[in-house]
Amino acid sequence: MWKTDDEHGPFGLSKLSPPSDAQTEVLDPYYQQTVDFGGREYQRYAIENGAYFVPVDEDEEERLRLMHNVFNLLFEGTLIFPPIRNPRRILDCGFGTASWAVDVAQAYPNCVVNGIDISPLMAPEELPENVVLDVDDLNREGLSFERDTFDLVHSRMVAGGIHADRWLLYLRDIRHVLQPGGWCQMIEIYFNAQSDNGTLTENHALRQWSSRYLQSMTPYKDPRSALNLANLMTEAGYTDVRTVVYRLPMSAWSSDHREYAIGAANRDNIRRLLVSHAMYPFTTRLG
């Protein structure tokens, strides 16, 4: 169900129940428009505003679902890491396919899960009644919620969208909408392919991809933001900042059963990601 916000203009997507109680308004078509580039569909708004350079088509939708499954394996099914027992309001920044938001809503049926993303194009048609999705640009100053609203704000894989000079303000905006004692949970990947045995030399294709990806995204975005999140959060005024670094296998190579399973699940995600994340920035920025 589409909705508009009088203060910020048309920007929202939500599902209300029952439908007869909902007021349906049309979302600004600009957010739904796509452009073709290299045979892939990109959101016009994201490209024209330099916000996000990854496709929003069915193939990317499937990849995001694969990645969500990989995270579930990597985190052993843990959706929320902070010690929150009975959350009432949760915000998911950059919901994508809303896989995380839906899982959390089902795990906490008495909690309202809000999600915001620059694109509504990959949002599912069917949602739990306690999920509300809105279209909003995370690069715009201030989040479209009142102060002290959420018990938890979840931000995952948004480094490809957040402007490099926006990170500190983004974290402060999140802190503004958190309740006193609330938590911010951030998950990012540093796309720097490495190997334990040294087989990934600087001339290896994956190392070359990593180097060119970092080059193509800089200085517009900060592909190294995962390495600096703790410092940024501390500077933004957060306390009790905790950091956990995970090794993420890219294929089924490990003799360790758990890592083998994660790598096997991640293989197709990586295969698709190498194309979806590289096509636009490599072509337009590296030539």
TORNUKOL-169699 format. One record per residue: x, y, z of N, C-alpha, C, CB in turn. Coordinates in pm, whole numbers, padded with zeros to 5 digits, always signed. Last residue first. Glycine has a CB too. Layout:
N
XYZXYZXYZXYZ;...
This chain:
287
+03633+00299-01699+03641+00299-01845+03665+00161-01904+03750+00392-01889;+03595+00349-01436+03727+00301-01474+03746+00296-01624+03751+00164-01415;+03335+00449-01427+03440+00520-01353+03581+00475-01392+03420+00499-01205;+03164+00294-01582+03151+00440-01587+03268+00514-01521+03022+00483-01522;+03245+00028-01535+03229+00079-01670+03233+00231-01675+03099+00029-01729;+03254+00001-01258+03373-00031-01337+03364+00035-01474+03389-00184-01352;+02989+00075-01179+03105+00157-01141+03230+00128-01222+03135+00135-00995;+02829-00130-01327+02812+00014-01344+02936+00094-01302+02692+00062-01266;+02946-00389-01254+02916-00348-01391+02909-00196-01407+02786-00409-01435;+02989-00463-00984+03098-00408-01064+03055-00343-01193+03195-00516-01094;+02777-00578-00858+02842-00466-00790+02945-00395-00878+02909-00515-00664;+02707-00785-01037+02610-00679-01004+02676-00557-00940+02504-00734-00910;+02939-00951-01053+02885-00883-01171+02801-00762-01129+02800-00979-01255;+02985-01039-00799+03099-00990-00876+03055-00914-01000+03190-01105-00915;+02734-01142-00726+02779-01015-00672+02894-00955-00753+02823-01032-00528;+02723-01393-00847+02633-01287-00892+02681-01150-00848+02491-01312-00839;+02925-01525-00702+02927-01525-00849+02840-01413-00904+02878-01661-00904;+02834-01492-00440+02956-01426-00483+02961-01417-00635+03079-01500-00430;+02603-01657-00447+02592-01515-00412+02714-01438-00462+02579-01498-00259;+02716-01902-00500+02631-01841-00603+02611-01693-00575+02495-01912-00611;+02864-01938-00255+02928-01943-00388+02846-01873-00494+02952-02088-00428;+02741-01960-00012+02784-01827-00055+02835-01824-00199+02892-01776+00037;+02698-02225+00038+02581-02139+00023+02618-02004-00037+02513-02118+00158;+02964-02306+00059+02879-02366-00045+02756-02279-00070+02835-02508-00005;+03044-02158+00283+03104-02133+00152+03021-02188+00038+03241-02193+00147;+02889-02282+00482+02872-02139+00453+02927-02106+00315+02943-02053+00560;+02991-02542+00470+02848-02518+00444+02823-02372+00410+02763-02560+00565;+03260-02496+00541+03227-02557+00411+03082-02527+00373+03252-02710+00414;+03234-02402+00798+03282-02311+00695+03253-02365+00555+03432-02287+00712;+03141-02643+00919+03061-02521+00921+03104-02425+00811+03072-02452+01058;+03351-02829+00871+03215-02855+00823+03132-02727+00816+03146-02956+00914;+03666-02759+00741+03576-02738+00854+03431-02747+00805+03603-02601+00923;+03791-02756+00507+03773-02888+00566+03686-02881+00691+03909-02950+00600;+03670-02529+00253+03723-02558+00386+03699-02703+00428+03661-02464+00487;+03548-02466+00014+03686-02513+00010+03734-02570+00143+03777-02400-00032;+03305-02352-00128+03312-02472-00043+03452-02533-00048+03207-02577-00086;+03353-01992-00108+03317-02116-00178+03341-02233-00083+03400-02134-00310;+03408-01784+00057+03344-01752-00070+03305-01875-00150+03435-01666-00152;+03368-01738+00409+03416-01820+00296+03337-01789+00169+03404-01970+00330;+03436-01480+00609+03325-01526+00525+03379-01605+00406+03241-01406+00477;+03508-01422+00940+03566-01465+00814+03454-01528+00731+03685-01565+00836;+03404-01140+01130+03379-01276+01082+03458-01301+00954+03228-01299+01058;+03449-00948+01414+03493-00969+01276+03474-01116+01240+03642-00926+01257;+03267-00735+01616+03299-00875+01590+03334-00888+01443+03180-00969+01630;+03261-00480+01856+03292-00518+01719+03326-00666+01713+03408-00434+01664;+03068-00250+02045+03129-00382+02035+03148-00418+01888+03043-00490+02107;+03031+00020+02257+03047-00021+02117+03124-00152+02112+03121+00090+02035;+02932+00169+02478+02929+00022+02478+02936-00031+02334+02801-00030+02548;+02784+00453+02308+02862+00391+02415+02847+00240+02406+02817+00443+02555;+02797+00706+02053+02750+00577+02104+02842+00530+02216+02744+00472+01990;+02886+00939+01931+02828+00948+02064+02774+00819+02120+02722+01046+02062;+03030+00937+01701+02891+00982+01690+02819+00984+01824+02815+00893+01594;+03265+00820+01780+03267+00963+01750+03126+01021+01743+03340+00989+01618;+03171+00557+01796+03220+00624+01916+03219+00775+01897+03361+00577+01952;+03116+00513+01527+03008+00506+01625+03048+00576+01755+02969+00360+01653;+03372+00534+01413+03266+00627+01374+03154+00630+01477+03211+00589+01237;+03502+00316+01532+03551+00452+01556+03443+00556+01524+03676+00480+01472;+03345+00105+01427+03356+00126+01572+03401+00267+01604+03454+00024+01634;+03382+00128+01145+03250+00149+01207+03260+00179+01356+03164+00026+01186;+03601+00082+00989+03601+00203+01070+03472+00226+01147+03629+00322+00983;+03578-00128+00820+03695-00126+00907+03690-00014+01009+03821-00114+00823;+03358-00068+00666+03347-00178+00763+03462-00177+00863+03343-00313+00690;+03447+00123+00484+03374+00167+00604+03362+00058+00709+03236+00215+00566;+03566+00093+00244+03641+00046+00361+03569+00079+00492+03781+00107+00362;+03415+00217+00054+03410+00071+00058+03489+00011+00173+03461+00015-00072;+03250+00488+00056+03362+00441+00139+03356+00289+00150+03358+00507+00279;+03194+00682-00245+03151+00597-00135+03273+00555-00056+03073+00472-00187;+03354+00860-00390+03210+00885-00376+03151+00806-00259+03137+00849-00505;+03619+00841-00463+03590+00888-00327+03441+00905-00298+03659+01018-00302;+03568+00486-00476+03632+00598-00408+03648+00716-00505+03770+00555-00351;+03479+00293-00649+03383+00351-00555+03437+00474-00482+03341+00246-00454;+03699+00209-00796+03582+00263-00867+03483+00333-00775+03511+00153-00941;+03878+00110-00604+03915+00225-00686+03792+00291-00748+04013+00184-00795;+03740-00110-00507+03776-00002-00415+03807+00125-00493+03896-00043-00328;+03733-00256-00749+03609-00213-00684+03637-00097-00589+03544-00331-00608;+03999-00306-00799+03927-00218-00890+03794-00171-00831+03902-00290-01023;+04060-00479-00585+04133-00354-00604+04057-00256-00691+04269-00383-00665;+03880-00691-00632+03875-00615-00507+03942-00479-00524+03942-00693-00394;+03972-00783-00883+03836-00730-00868+03828-00641-00744+03733-00846-00858;+04227-00871-00813+04213-00762-00910+04075-00699-00900+04238-00814-01052;+04157-01079-00646+04231-00966-00590+04222-00845-00683+04378-01004-00567;+04031-01242-00834+03953-01190-00722+04023-01072-00655+03929-01301-00619;+04245-01304-01011+04127-01230-01060+04046-01170-00945+04038-01322-01143;+04577-01245-00892+04458-01329-00899+04337-01244-00936+04435-01403-00764;+04791-01084-00847+04751-01101-00987+04626-01187-01002+04864-01162-01065;+04840-01101-00580+04790-00973-00630+04743-00983-00774+04898-00868-00619;+04717-01433-00497+04821-01333-00515+04759-01205-00570+04932-01386-00610;+04583-01654-00325+04527-01534-00388+04635-01426-00393+04401-01483-00310;+04733-01835-00186+04709-01862-00328+04647-01744-00400+04619-01984-00343;+04778-01817+00087+04854-01731-00002+04832-01754-00149+04994-01747+00026;+04617-01956+00258+04741-02022+00213+04820-01940+00111+04708-02155+00152;+04395-01802+00310+04478-01845+00423+04614-01896+00378+04406-01951+00502;+04323-01511+00111+04328-01656+00130+04420-01688+00246+04377-01727+00001;+04085-01250+00026+04211-01298+00081+04206-01450+00093+04241-01234+00219;+03923-00967-00106+03941-01113-00113+04080-01152-00065+03918-01163-00256;+03753-00736+00025+03896-00754+00003+03926-00903+00009+03981-00674+00109;+03511-00570+00102+03531-00653-00016+03679-00660-00053+03449-00598-00135;+03386-00588+00407+03501-00527+00340+03537-00617+00223+03624-00507+00439;+03048-00556+00486+03154-00642+00435+03263-00556+00373+03099-00744+00332;+02856-00481+00781+02913-00445+00652+03023-00544+00615+02968-00300+00655;+02606-00412+01003+02678-00523+00940+02725-00478+00802+02587-00650+00929;+02502-00282+01315+02550-00256+01179+02631-00375+01128+02635-00127+01176;+02263-00183+01537+02334-00302+01490+02372-00282+01343+02246-00431+01507;+02210+00013+01814+02229+00018+01668+02313-00103+01629+02297+00152+01623;+01972+00033+02083+02091-00024+02019+02090+00001+01869+02100-00173+02048;+01871+00238+02368+01851+00161+02246+01983+00121+02181+01768+00240+02147;+01900+00407+02579+01931+00266+02602+01911+00178+02481+01849+00215+02714;+01643+00608+02459+01754+00597+02555+01777+00451+02591+01723+00681+02683;+01566+00511+02118+01526+00540+02255+01649+00540+02345+01422+00436+02304;+01684+00659+01817+01690+00551+01914+01639+00598+02050+01833+00498+01927;+01701+00878+01657+01571+00809+01660+01570+00689+01755+01533+00763+01521;+01966+00961+01693+01857+01054+01724+01724+00981+01739+01847+01161+01615;+02118+00755+01589+02117+00776+01734+02000+00864+01777+02250+00838+01780;+02076+00808+01317+02026+00684+01378+02015+00700+01529+02118+00564+01343;+02214+01049+01295+02070+01045+01266+02006+00920+01325+02047+01050+01114;+02470+00959+01350+02405+01052+01444+02255+01058+01421+02465+01192+01431;+02515+00803+01126+02513+00740+01258+02450+00830+01363+02655+00703+01300;+02507+01007+00932+02414+00894+00926+02402+00826+01062+02459+00791+00819;+02727+01160+01005+02593+01217+01020+02486+01108+01015+02566+01321+00910;+02927+00974+00935+02916+01024+01073+02778+01083+01099+03024+01129+01102;+02877+00930+00652+02872+00824+00752+02851+00876+00895+02998+00745+00747;+02905+01110+00445+02776+01108+00514+02778+01018+00638+02667+01062+00419;+03114+01100+00273+03116+01206+00373+02989+01211+00457+03137+01339+00306;+03041+00886+00106+03160+00875+00191+03162+00979+00302+03285+00888+00106;+02694+00798+00107+02804+00881+00058+02920+00878+00158+02756+01028+00034;+02566+00471+00101+02594+00589+00183+02712+00667+00124+02624+00548+00329;+02578+00250-00075+02484+00358-00097+02514+00485-00020+02349+00312-00063;+02754+00059+00000+02749+00091-00142+02657+00206-00173+02707-00028-00219;+02693+00026+00267+02814+00101+00232+02818+00138+00085+02937+00019+00267;+02488-00129+00356+02450+00000+00297+02572+00081+00253+02368+00082+00396;+02469-00377+00500+02511-00369+00360+02463-00241+00292+02460-00491+00284;+02235-00285+00741+02315-00394+00685+02343-00371+00537+02244-00530+00705;+02120-00178+01040+02174-00125+00914+02269-00229+00857+02246+00014+00935;+01865-00135+01272+01949-00233+01202+01991-00175+01068+01873-00369+01184;+01795-00009+01581+01807+00026+01440+01909-00068+01378+01849+00177+01421;+01576-00063+01852+01689-00111+01772+01681-00053+01632+01692-00266+01767;+01375+00081+01964+01459+00002+02053+01587-00042+01983+01383-00120+02106;+01286+00411+01847+01316+00270+01825+01402+00209+01936+01385+00252+01693;+01238+00686+01912+01130+00600+01863+01163+00451+01875+01100+00632+01719;+01372+00934+01970+01348+00832+02074+01237+00735+02035+01312+00899+02206;+01214+01157+01737+01323+01127+01830+01279+01018+01929+01368+01254+01906;+01030+01030+01456+01046+01114+01573+01166+01068+01658+00917+01113+01658;+01156+00993+01121+01090+00942+01240+01117+01036+01357+01140+00797+01274;+01317+00999+00881+01177+01046+00885+01098+00986+01001+01108+01011+00754;+01645+01120+00960+01554+01010+00928+01411+01053+00956+01590+00883+01009;+01874+01356+00827+01764+01326+00917+01680+01210+00868+01677+01447+00933;+01962+01427+00498+01986+01458+00639+01861+01434+00722+02033+01602+00655;+01984+01156+00274+01919+01281+00311+01935+01304+00460+01769+01279+00271;+02079+00906+00243+02176+01015+00231+02115+01151+00263+02234+01016+00092;+01865+00739+00247+01947+00743+00368+02054+00852+00361+02013+00609+00390;+01559+00817+00128+01700+00822+00090+01784+00839+00216+01727+00938-00010;+01277+00598+00132+01346+00717+00181+01494+00705+00143+01329+00733+00335;+00979+00429+00149+01086+00469+00059+01147+00599+00109+01034+00485-00087;+00888+00190+00401+00883+00325+00344+01000+00346+00249+00884+00431+00454;+00694-00067+00540+00808-00030+00457+00787+00106+00394+00833-00136+00349;+00613-00239+00822+00579-00118+00747+00703-00072+00672+00525-00004+00843;+00487-00527+00972+00596-00470+00892+00544-00351+00813+00658-00577+00797;+00281-00663+01092+00362-00574+01176+00487-00522+01105+00402-00645+01303;+00169-00838+00912+00093-00718+00948+00175-00618+01029-00030-00757+01026;+00409-00946+00666+00340-00960+00794+00273-00829+00832+00439-01004+00905;+00339-00912+00312+00417-00878+00431+00339-00912+00557+00453-00729+00430;+00364-00956-00031+00302-01005+00092+00394-00977+00210+00271-01157+00082;+00538-00843-00215+00397-00802-00216+00326-00843-00087+00325-00863-00336;+00866-00727-00118+00767-00832-00145+00625-00778-00141+00781-00944-00044;+01074-00494-00292+00993-00525-00174+00889-00631-00207+00923-00397-00121;+01216-00405-00502+01240-00544-00463+01162-00583-00338+01387-00567-00441;+01144-00139-00536+01125-00232-00647+01145-00378-00610+01218-00196-00758;+01170+00082-00382+01063-00010-00344+01055-00131-00437+00931+00062-00343;+01478+00225-00274+01401+00164-00383+01293+00072-00328+01494+00086-00476;+01590+00317-00045+01578+00411-00154+01489+00358-00266+01714+00446-00208;+01415+00219+00250+01510+00190+00142+01487+00292+00032+01492+00044+00088;+01317+00116+00574+01331+00222+00475+01439+00183+00375+01366+00357+00542;+01081-00039+00788+01194-00051+00699+01198+00066+00603+01190-00183+00623;+00971-00125+01115+00973-00029+01004+01097-00054+00919+00970+00117+01056;+00799-00348+01293+00925-00336+01222+00908-00240+01105+00976-00475+01173;+00660-00376+01606+00642-00315+01474+00780-00294+01412+00564-00179+01484;+00606-00670+01795+00695-00560+01760+00661-00508+01621+00843-00606+01766;+00478-00901+01843+00427-00782+01911+00511-00657+01884+00421-00808+02061;+00623-01100+01710+00493-01058+01655+00433-00935+01722+00396-01171+01666;+00915-01168+01644+00862-01078+01748+00729-01021+01701+00964-00963+01780;+00951-01332+01428+01009-01375+01555+00954-01294+01672+01161-01362+01551;+00832-01183+01228+00774-01313+01262+00827-01365+01396+00804-01415+01152;+01003-00965+01223+00860-00945+01251+00793-01075+01291+00790-00884+01130;+01240-01090+01144+01230-01029+01277+01085-01009+01317+01305-00895+01281;+01173-01168+00882+01213-01268+00981+01200-01214+01123+01358-01313+00956;+01121-00915+00768+01014-01015+00777+01049-01120+00882+00990-01082+00641;+01374-00796+00781+01259-00733+00847+01147-00834+00868+01209-00614+00765;+01527-00967+00618+01558-00955+00761+01437-00898+00836+01681-00865+00784;+01395-00928+00369+01408-01062+00428+01435-01055+00578+01521-01139+00359;+01356-00705+00211+01287-00710+00341+01298-00847+00408+01141-00674+00324;+01514-00663+00000+01401-00754-00022+01319-00773+00105+01451-00889-00072;+01605-00363+00129+01625-00449+00012+01504-00532-00022+01742-00540+00035;+01629-00192+00352+01566-00324+00370+01581-00416+00249+01420-00306+00398;+01778+00029+00477+01820-00041+00357+01763-00181+00352+01972-00046+00348;+01730-00019+00816+01777+00077+00715+01834+00002+00595+01883+00172+00775;+01472-00096+01016+01568-00162+00928+01606-00065+00816+01509-00295+00869;+01378-00046+01349+01395+00015+01217+01503-00060+01141+01432+00165+01230;+01133-00146+01584+01263-00170+01521+01264-00104+01385+01292-00323+01509;+00961-00145+01887+00978-00079+01757+01121-00103+01708+00948+00074+01768;+00977-00328+02096+00845-00280+02052+00851-00214+01915+00788-00182+02154;+01149-00619+02212+01147-00493+02137+01006-00457+02093+01238-00502+02015;+01229-00781+02460+01095-00759+02404+01090-00626+02329+00988-00762+02516;+01517-00798+02490+01425-00910+02514+01292-00893+02443+01402-00926+02661;+01830-00744+02371+01696-00685+02372+01595-00798+02384+01670-00599+02242;+02136-00730+02357+02050-00796+02457+01915-00727+02471+02120-00800+02592;+02225-00745+02002+02216-00677+02132+02118-00747+02226+02174-00531+02112;+02166-00913+01774+02277-00942+01864+02270-00870+01998+02406-00906+01796;+01919-01064+01593+01946-00947+01676+02054-00983+01778+01816-00896+01748;+01935-01306+01461+01890-01188+01388+01927-01060+01460+01740-01194+01367;+02106-01602+01435+02087-01484+01520+02049-01364+01434+02214-01454+01602;+02171-01818+01277+02031-01787+01297+02003-01666+01383+01964-01902+01355;+02451-01810+01262+02383-01923+01327+02240-01887+01367+02460-01968+01451;+02576-01631+01107+02539-01586+01241+02460-01691+01319+02459-01457+01232;+02605-01782+00874+02724-01724+00938+02695-01687+01083+02771-01602+00860;+02337-01841+00810+02432-01949+00841+02552-01895+00919+02479-02017+00711;+02241-01582+00768+02176-01668+00867+02267-01783+00907+02044-01722+00812;+02407-01502+00558+02419-01437+00689+02353-01521+00798+02355-01297+00684;+02303-01672+00360+02443-01684+00401+02464-01620+00538+02536-01618+00296;+02045-01570+00336+02063-01707+00383+02207-01730+00431+02028-01807+00272;+02108-01322+00229+02040-01329+00358+02055-01468+00419+01890-01293+00343;+02214-01402-00016+02302-01340+00083+02239-01342+00222+02334-01196+00042;+01983-01495-00143+02095-01586-00118+02186-01531-00009+02175-01609-00248;+01845-01255-00156+01788-01365-00076+01897-01468-00045+01670-01433-00152;+02011-01117-00329+01992-01067-00193+01932-01174-00102+01903-00944-00194;+01976-01268-00563+02106-01264-00497+02094-01217-00352+02202-01172-00574;+01711-01211-00626+01747-01348-00590+01881-01350-00517+01753-01438-00715;+01747-00941-00690+01653-00980-00584+01684-01120-00534+01507-00972-00635;+01911-00961-00908+01965-00904-00785+01875-00936-00666+01982-00753-00800;+01727-01072-01086+01850-01144-01055+01913-01093-00926+01949-01131-01171;+01528-00877-01104+01497-01005-01042+01622-01083-01005+01410-01088-01135;+01690-00557-01028+01610-00648-01109+01592-00782-01036+01676-00671-01246;+01845-00344-00961+01727-00369-00878+01633-00466-00951+01653-00236-00844;+02210-00315-00953+02078-00336-01016+01968-00360-00914+02085-00452-01113;+02395-00053-00793+02368-00196-00806+02230-00214-00867+02378-00269-00668;+02464+00200-00705+02507+00158-00838+02489+00009-00863+02651+00196-00859;+02318+00480-00554+02338+00335-00547+02361+00284-00688+02215+00263-00482;+02332+00763-00583+02301+00703-00454+02339+00556-00446+02156+00717-00425;+02340+00953-00784+02465+00896-00734+02449+00823-00604+02566+01002-00719;+02107+01030-00895+02147+01101-00774+02275+01044-00712+02035+01096-00672;+02076+00859-01107+02083+01003-01136+02125+01085-01014+01949+01052-01185;+02064+00609-00974+02172+00639-01067+02187+00790-01086+02146+00572-01202;+01833+00631-00815+01961+00598-00754+02078+00636-00845+01967+00449-00723;+01629+00688-01004+01660+00783-00897+01800+00758-00841+01555+00774-00784;+01631+00450-01160+01669+00578-01219+01709+00679-01110+01553+00634-01303;+01765+00144-01069+01667+00247-01034+01716+00382-01087+01645+00252-00880;+01845-00077-01339+01886+00005-01226+01776+00105-01195+02021+00077-01255;+01871-00388-01494+01782-00278-01458+01831-00209-01330+01638-00328-01440;+02104-00489-01752+02051-00497-01615+01966-00374-01587+02167-00510-01511;+02221-00449-01997+02125-00557-01986+02070-00578-01846+02186-00682-02032;+02377-00223-01961+02442-00352-01979+02349-00470-01965+02553-00366-01882;+02113-00074-01820+02256-00054-01838+02322-00191-01846+02318+00031-01721;+01803+00088-01820+01880-00029-01860+02026+00008-01877+01824-00089-01991;+01630+00223-01541+01707+00245-01663+01786+00118-01692+01801+00369-01651;+01305+00269-01392+01433+00202-01406+01500+00243-01536+01414+00049-01400;+01084+00415-01151+01141+00411-01285+01277+00343-01285+01152+00553-01343;+00998+00450-00898+00969+00321-00960+01030+00306-01099+00821+00300-00967;+01050+00706-00828+01114+00601-00749+01095+00462-00810+01060+00603-00607;+00884+00847-01003+01029+00857-01018+01101+00744-00946+01079+00992-00967;+00619+00836-00922+00668+00736-01018+00819+00737-01036+00603+00759-01152;+00539+00867-00588+00601+00939-00699+00662+00838-00796+00710+01039-00646;+00265+00653-00508+00403+00692-00488+00453+00769-00610+00492+00568-00462;-00067+00733-00442+00029+00689-00542+00168+00742-00508-00013+00736-00682;-00248+00599-00163-00204+00710-00246-00091+00661-00335-00159+00830-00158;-00504+00471+00029-00405+00440-00073-00374+00563-00155-00454+00327-00162;-00565+00420+00354-00579+00523+00253-00466+00504+00152-00575+00666+00317;-00721+00137+00505-00603+00204+00453-00640+00311+00352-00509+00104+00390;-00930-00014+00581-00895+00097+00669-00780+00181+00614-00858+00043+00805;-00942-00217+00400-01051-00120+00397-01021+00002+00483-01179-00184+00442;-00729-00388+00464-00716-00296+00352-00823-00188+00351-00722-00372+00224;-00681-00393+00829-00733-00447+00704-00729-00345+00592-00875-00496+00722;-00343-00320+00748-00448-00421+00758-00553-00375+00858-00390-00558+00798;-00094-00204+00518-00181-00184+00632-00291-00289+00632-00242-00042+00630;+00224-00162+00413+00114-00257+00405+00032-00241+00532+00164-00403+00386;+00382+00103+00231+00346+00034+00353+00236-00065+00325+00304+00133+00461;+00610+00334+00112+00545+00207+00083+00509+00143+00214+00637+00115-00002;+00661+00685+00027+00646+00568+00112+00577+00447+00055+00577+00606+00227;+00693+00945-00071+00811+00862-00055+00783+00724+00001+00908+00931+00034;+00608+01272-00156+00577+01131-00175+00700+01044-00160+00514+01109-00311;+00711+01497+00114+00671+01465-00022+00645+01316-00036+00777+01509-00122;+00763+01554+00375+00877+01519+00292+00839+01487+00148+00948+01402+00352;+00512+01624+00482+00630+01706+00508+00741+01680+00407+00681+01682+00649;+00325+01435+00405+00303+01575+00369+00429+01659+00384+00192+01633+00454;+00392+01139+00250+00416+01213+00373+00411+01360+00338+00553+01173+00438;+00193+00871+00119+00276+00989+00104+00288+01058+00238+00219+01086-00001;+00189+00519+00037+00145+00634+00114+00237+00752+00086+00141+00601+00265;+00072+00210-00095+00157+00329-00105+00101+00441-00018+00169+00375-00252;+00085-00118+00000+00000+00000+00000+00089+00123+00000-00097+00000+00123;
